[in-house]
Amino acid sequence: LRFDTEIRRIVCTTNAIEPVNARSRRAVKARGHFPNEQAPLKCIYMAIMPLDPTGKGQARWTTRWQTALNAFDITFDRRLSAARQ
């Protein structure tokens, strides 16, 4: 609870992760078995791709995380921005 509200919102949320896990779990369970190692990866890829059909997910991700990235940068003495350069 010592962190800023922006950091806690990102760290404590699982709402964005759970639908992806549920969809991939459902796709793999429906398939049952796979003939080779590439087949489950393709199955999960095909299950996840419809979650962002317009390709706007990255723009939403950037706006959602920008305040948290700034808060992380301030909290950890600019080490985050130094690592990106």
GUZA-757503 format. One line per 3 residues: for each residue x, z, y of N, C-alpha, C. Coordinates in Angstrom, 3 decimals. Each point is the difference from the previous one (the first is absolute). Example, Ala and Ser with C-alpha at 12.3 -4.5 7.8 and 13.67 -1.06 7.14 Angstrom:
13.190,7.800,-5.690,-0.890,0.000,1.190,0.900,0.000,1.200 ~ -0.350,-0.720,1.050,0.820,0.060,1.190,-0.770,0.730,1.090
This chain:
0.811,0.000,-1.203,-0.811,0.000,1.203,0.852,0.000,1.264 ~ 1.319,0.026,-0.180,0.865,-0.009,1.178,0.078,-1.376,0.639 ~ -0.350,-1.046,-0.739,0.120,-1.353,0.519,-1.140,-0.329,0.954
0.207,-1.062,0.761,-1.035,-0.472,0.923,-1.209,-0.503,-0.774 ~ -1.089,-0.144,0.720,-1.242,-0.476,-0.608,0.157,-1.399,-0.576 ~ 0.752,-0.861,0.672,0.188,-1.371,-0.473,0.721,-0.024,-1.343
1.005,0.838,-0.155,0.755,0.052,-1.248,-0.867,0.576,-1.112 ~ -0.728,1.054,0.278,-0.858,0.607,-1.021,-1.085,-0.963,-0.453 ~ -0.530,-0.795,0.907,-1.053,-0.954,-0.360,0.513,-1.027,-1.004
1.220,-0.462,0.181,0.577,-0.991,-0.903,0.433,0.626,-1.316 ~ 0.624,1.157,0.048,0.527,0.631,-1.200,-1.119,0.511,-0.899 ~ -1.048,0.529,0.565,-1.046,0.655,-0.786,-1.122,-0.921,-0.458
-0.016,-1.231,0.414,-1.102,-0.872,-0.369,0.297,-0.773,-1.272 ~ -0.996,-0.143,-0.831,0.115,-0.838,-1.197,-1.111,-1.036,-0.028 ~ -0.772,-0.087,1.054,-1.139,-0.913,0.015,0.414,-1.460,-0.157
1.139,-0.373,0.518,0.442,-1.388,-0.107,0.568,-0.312,-1.377 ~ 0.490,1.001,-0.695,0.662,-0.209,-1.282,-0.995,-0.022,-1.159 ~ -1.004,0.832,0.052,-0.928,0.155,-1.125,-0.738,-1.274,-0.392
-0.504,-0.809,0.926,-0.664,-1.239,-0.435,0.942,-0.965,-0.726 ~ 1.247,-0.051,0.424,0.971,-0.871,-0.662,0.262,0.499,-1.413 ~ 0.193,1.303,-0.156,0.211,0.568,-1.333,-1.203,-0.243,-0.905
-1.193,0.212,0.515,-1.211,-0.180,-0.801,-0.158,-1.457,-0.429 ~ 0.251,-0.915,0.896,-0.160,-1.419,-0.323,1.024,-0.452,-1.032 ~ 1.254,0.432,0.156,1.014,-0.410,-0.972,-0.247,0.660,-1.354
-0.429,1.261,-0.008,-0.312,0.685,-1.252,-1.138,-0.703,-0.740 ~ -1.034,-0.397,0.747,-1.155,-0.675,-0.591,0.392,-1.366,-0.568 ~ 0.872,-0.739,0.713,0.412,-1.320,-0.473,0.838,0.101,-1.272
0.904,0.956,-0.052,0.847,0.158,-1.186,-0.818,0.494,-1.185 ~ -0.929,0.896,0.245,-0.829,0.541,-1.078,-0.913,-1.087,-0.587 ~ -0.513,-0.878,0.853,-0.875,-1.066,-0.474,0.773,-1.016,-0.843
1.252,-0.187,0.324,0.818,-0.974,-0.730,0.391,0.519,-1.383 ~ 0.352,1.267,-0.099,0.331,0.579,-1.301,1.461,-0.105,-0.364 ~ 0.451,-1.164,-0.444,1.397,-0.175,-0.387,0.560,-1.240,0.694
1.329,-0.072,0.040,0.662,-1.098,0.698,1.041,-0.640,-0.920 ~ 0.109,-1.326,0.017,0.924,-0.684,-0.910,1.482,0.131,0.374 ~ 0.300,0.177,1.283,1.399,0.141,0.416,0.080,0.929,1.206
1.200,0.184,0.557,0.198,0.945,1.100,-0.535,-0.522,1.331 ~ -0.094,-1.288,0.176,-0.491,-0.568,1.259,-1.520,0.066,0.116 ~ -0.692,0.050,-1.099,-1.462,-0.031,0.003,-0.631,1.188,0.738
0.446,1.258,-0.203,-0.625,1.085,0.762,0.288,-0.078,1.494 ~ 1.192,-0.473,0.372,0.304,-0.159,1.421,-0.919,-1.030,0.647 ~ -0.225,-1.105,-0.702,-0.902,-1.031,0.519,-1.427,0.516,0.087
-0.413,0.782,-0.978,-1.348,0.573,-0.012,-0.206,0.921,1.202 ~ 0.971,0.851,0.265,-0.102,0.915,1.144,0.049,-0.780,1.305 ~ 0.859,-0.999,0.077,0.082,-0.845,1.195,-1.338,-0.672,0.282
-0.600,-0.563,-1.030,-1.282,-0.678,0.172,-1.125,0.973,0.358 ~ 0.118,1.249,-0.417,-1.021,0.994,0.330,0.145,0.504,1.433 ~ 1.226,0.061,0.500,0.246,0.565,1.329,-0.164,-1.030,1.115
0.287,-1.260,-0.265,-0.051,-1.020,1.050,-1.344,-0.089,0.729 ~ -1.149,0.130,-0.658,-1.264,-0.081,0.742,-0.249,1.172,0.954 ~ 0.805,1.048,-0.053,-0.200,1.131,0.910,0.272,-0.389,1.451
0.846,-1.009,0.228,0.322,-0.446,1.346,-0.076,-1.526,0.063 ~ -1.204,-0.564,-0.110,-0.116,-1.457,-0.069,0.360,-0.721,1.289 ~ -0.113,0.655,1.151,0.289,-0.669,1.259,1.457,0.112,0.396
0.758,0.904,-0.624,1.399,0.180,0.356,0.207,0.869,1.227 ~ -1.027,0.695,0.432,0.091,0.836,1.196,0.456,1.424,-0.317 ~ 0.279,0.283,-1.248,0.378,1.349,-0.407,1.268,0.485,0.663
0.976,-0.885,0.189,1.246,0.418,0.612,-0.213,0.390,1.465 ~ -0.858,-0.710,0.714,-0.284,0.353,1.393,-0.687,1.355,0.083 ~ -0.929,0.262,-0.923,-0.655,1.305,-0.018,0.982,1.093,-0.361
0.905,-0.284,-0.942,0.997,0.972,-0.403,0.885,0.368,1.182 ~ 0.412,-1.000,0.773,0.877,0.241,1.145,-0.685,0.873,1.036 ~ -1.257,-0.277,0.312,-0.681,0.809,1.008,-0.279,1.402,-0.511
-0.237,0.152,-1.279,-0.283,1.315,-0.565,1.253,0.864,-0.064 ~ 1.140,-0.597,-0.292,1.229,0.747,-0.208,0.858,0.135,1.249 ~ -0.258,-0.755,1.040,0.893,0.007,1.159,0.109,1.379,0.638
-1.114,0.703,0.163,0.064,1.335,0.601,0.747,0.969,-0.907 ~ -0.182,-0.134,-1.312,0.714,0.877,-0.937,1.494,-0.308,0.007 ~ 0.370,-1.278,0.057,1.424,-0.348,0.058,0.651,0.544,1.260
-0.708,-0.064,1.111,0.532,0.574,1.240,0.158,1.511,-0.114 ~ -0.982,0.669,-0.606,0.081,1.450,-0.178,1.143,0.376,-0.947 ~ 0.178,-0.770,-1.088,1.133,0.239,-0.895,1.318,-0.153,0.741
0.089,-1.023,0.840,1.223,-0.268,0.742,0.339,1.155,0.944 ~ -0.996,0.533,0.671,0.225,1.122,0.909,0.336,1.270,-0.774 ~ -0.735,0.247,-1.080,0.202,1.226,-0.782,1.378,0.039,-0.641
0.476,-1.125,-0.482,1.273,-0.033,-0.716,1.132,-0.579,0.840 ~ -0.014,0.251,1.290,1.107,-0.277,0.918,0.500,-1.449,-0.040 ~ -0.917,-0.928,0.026,0.297,-1.440,0.083,0.784,-0.553,-1.182
0.005,0.718,-1.135,0.715,-0.506,-1.178,-0.732,-1.188,-0.614 ~ -1.306,-0.046,0.118,-0.774,-1.097,-0.568,0.301,-1.314,0.722 ~ 0.014,0.022,1.325,0.278,-1.220,0.737,1.472,-0.407,-0.131
0.898,0.958,-0.170,1.406,-0.328,-0.199,0.230,-0.690,-1.337 ~ -0.763,0.370,-1.006,0.137,-0.609,-1.320,-0.539,-1.429,-0.015 ~ -0.955,-0.315,0.856,-0.571,-1.349,0.036,0.918,-0.996,0.701
0.980,0.452,0.753,0.861,-0.917,0.757,1.208,-0.404,-0.760
